[in-house]
Amino acid sequence: QVQLVESGGDSVQAGGSLRLSCAASGFSYSNSWMGWFRQVPGKEREWVATIHTGGGAALYADSVKGRFTATRDNAKSTIYLQMNSLKPEDTAMYYCAAGVRQRAGMWIADYWGQGTQVTVSS
C-alpha cells in the first residue's frame, strides 16, 4: 500500500536550517509529481512546493521562494525539502504529498504523509 514516511521536523531558532525527507513506497513514484504542504492549526493548508517528474524541476510558493529547495532522488524514492533562513512564520506541520496536481487554481494530491512538525522560535 501507499506509504509516505516523513522525518526531519524539529524545533530551531530563527535563521536556522532544517532538511525534511519523505520516503515513498507503494506507487509509481518516479512517474508522480511530488510536493510539500504545511498547515497551522485553525488555518487552511498551504501549498509549499511541487517537484516534477523527470529532471525534478520545482515550483515554490512565494512565501518560501529563495529560502526552500525541494528535490527528489528517484533511486531512493525519496523527496527532500531543504529549509534555510527559517522564520517564525514557517512554524507548521509539514506534509509530504504524492500525485500532486493543480485543479481549479488549487494544489491537490492523491496521497499524504503523516506530517512532521517544524517549530521556529524567534
N, C-alpha and C positions, 0 to 999 in steps of 0.2 A: 504494500500500500504506500501511498504518497507520504513522505516524511520530509519535513523541513526543520532541521535542528539548529537553532541559533546559539551563539555564545559570544562572549566578549564584553557584555554590558558591565558597567562598573560606575563608581562614584569618583569624579575627578574635579579638580579645580578649573575655573575658567581659564582658557588659554591652553589647556592641555589637549591630549590626543587619545583616541581610542580606536581600535580596529575590531569591528564586528565581523563574524563569519556565519555562514549558513550552509550546512551540508545537506544536499538534496538527494533523494532516492525515490524509486517507485514510479517514475515517469520519464518521458524523453527529455531529460534535462537540456541536452545540447541543442534541441530544437525549440526551446521555450524561452521567451522573454522573461527575465527575472527582475525583481525590484525590491526596494525598501520603502516602507511606510512607517509613520510614527503617530502616536496618539497620546494626548494628555487627558486625564480624567475630566469629563464634562465638556470636552471639545471634540470636534469632528476629526476623523482620521485624516492625516495629511500625507500626501504623496511626497516622497523624498527623492527617489531616483529610479530609473529604469535602465536595465542593461540588455542590449540587443543580443541576438544570436550571432554566430559567426565571429567577427572581429571583436565583438563586445563593446561597441560604441555605447556611450551612456548619455542619458538626459538627466537634468537635475532641476529641482525646484529652485526658484530664485533665492529662497531663504538660505540655501546651503551651497549654492554655486560658488566655486572658488575655494571652498573650505573642505568639502567632502569629495571623495573619489570612490566610485563604485566599479568593481571589476569582477571578472569571473574566470575561474580556472576549470575549463571543461574536462580536463583529465581527472580532476578530483571531484567533479560535480559539486563545486563549492563556489559561492559568491562572497564578496567581501565589501565592507563599507569602511574606508579609512576616513576618520573624522578628525580634522585638525582645527586649531583655533576655536575650540568649543566655547559656547556661550551658555549662560543660564537658560536662555530660551530654547536651547536644544534638548533640555530635560524632557524625556518622554519614554514611553515603551516603544521600542523599535521592533518592527515585524518584517520578516523575510516573506516574499511572495513569489509564486510561480504562475506562469501563464498570464503575465501582466499585459494589459492592453488598454487602449483608450476607447471609451464609449460615451457618446453624448457629452464630451468635454470633461469626463471624469476618468481617472485611472481605476481599473478594476483588476481582479486577479482570480484565478481558479483555485489556488491553494495558498494556505497561510501557515507560517510558523507559530510557535507558542509565544514569542515575544521575549525580548531581553531588555532590562531596564537600564537606561542611561541617565545619570543624575550629575548635573554640572553645578557646582557651588561657586558663588561669587566671592 
